[in-house]
């Protein structure tokens, strides 16, 4: 029987996964930018305010790094989810597919 041992330096692994400037964060940044671009193309345009407000950022949350895409426009939730008077026009949730290769 052949046995292979793999040793992982827990500190280095933690740094790799939680650093906001390491290779994992760089990959996450590329994916978040693609989601942002897709959301901007899917967002309905009246004045362009909604489309122009879609932004992204990489955050550190505890020992994790998280990519966030969103908008601060108060009515964006009504566009995304719809209301009883207006059909939904989702642009954020469908844009998540752009994160995959």
N, C-alpha and C positions, 0 to 999 in steps of 0.2 A: 504494500500500500504506500502510495506517495502522499506526503502531507506537505502542504504549503502554509506557512504562517504569514499572516499579514499583520503588521503592527501599525497602529495609527497613533500619532501624537495628538492627544486630545486638545491640547492648546492650539496647535497649528490648524487642526480641523475646525475648531471653534472660530478661529480668526478668519479662515477661508470662508466660512458660512455667514459670519456676522459682520465682516468688514464692509463699510460702504464704499470702499475704493478697490476692493479685490476683484478677481475674475468672476465670481458669482454675481457680485453687484453690477459689474460691467454687462454681463449677459442680461440680467434683470432690467437694466437701463435700456438696452436695445429693445427688449420686448415691450416695456412700458411705452417707449416712444412709438412703436408700431401700433399699439392699442390706441394711443392718443391720436395719431394720424387717422386711423380708421374711424374713430369716434367723430372726429371733425368732418370727415366726408359723409358720415351717416346722419349727422345732426341736421334737422330741418332749418332752413334759413328764411327768416323774415327780415330782421334788421342786421343779422350777423353777430349779434351780441352773444348768443348762446355758443355758436361755433368758436368765436374768439376767446371765450372764457374757459375752454377746456384745457386743463394743464395737467402736468404730471410732476411727481417727485419721488425720490427714494428716501425712506425713513428708516430709522433704527427703532425697533419696538422690542424692548427687552434685549434678548440675545439674537434676535432675528432681524433681517432686513426685509422691508416690505415696499413694493412699488404701488403707488397710489395714482389713479387717474380720476379726475372729477372736474366739477364746475362749481362755482360759488353763486351761480345765477339762481335766485329763489324759485323760479318757475320750472326749473329743469326737471324736477321730479314729476311734474304734471305732464311734461312732454314725454318723458321716458315711460311712465306708467299709465298715462291717460286719466281721464276723469269721467264722470257719468255723462258729461256733455261733449267730451272730446275723445276720439280714439287714441290709443297709445302710439307713439312714434319712437320706439326704442332706438337709442344710438350708443349708449354706454355698454349695456350687456352684450349686444351682438358684436361689439368691437373687441371683446375678449378673445374671439377666435383668432385675431391677428397676432396674439402672443405665441401661438404654436408655430413650429417650423413645418 
